[in-house]
């Protein structure tokens, strides 16, 4: 499974460089994290495509190595909506939280050396549930599902 640090770095660098679109490899992890960012309002749209560009028709015609996810980044008053995106769970130190610890970071308290979520900030949680594999921390709290906290964005 690919590591999420590549996606975090690509998204943050694209916003800093004021790019309009970003292209990342097509896999379930990238699709899950980007869809959470889109629901949170950091992205305008997600489209499947190829290396050449966003084109859902060509997506099914090319091989797996050429499939990409194209995300349209969101700006307001010529300023990036996403200011910062950082990795919480690293390969050397993975952060698994039970539902009480997820509740703590969502309610403004620290848990396992993880700072609490601020206003407009989201945290991505990977769960063991096949139905809800990728959730935002507040969604995981509402559904009472624990998991690994991967990254946060504000």
Order of alpha helices (4+ residues) and beta strands (2+ residues): alpha-beta-alpha-beta-alpha-beta-beta-beta-beta-beta-alpha-beta-beta-alpha-beta
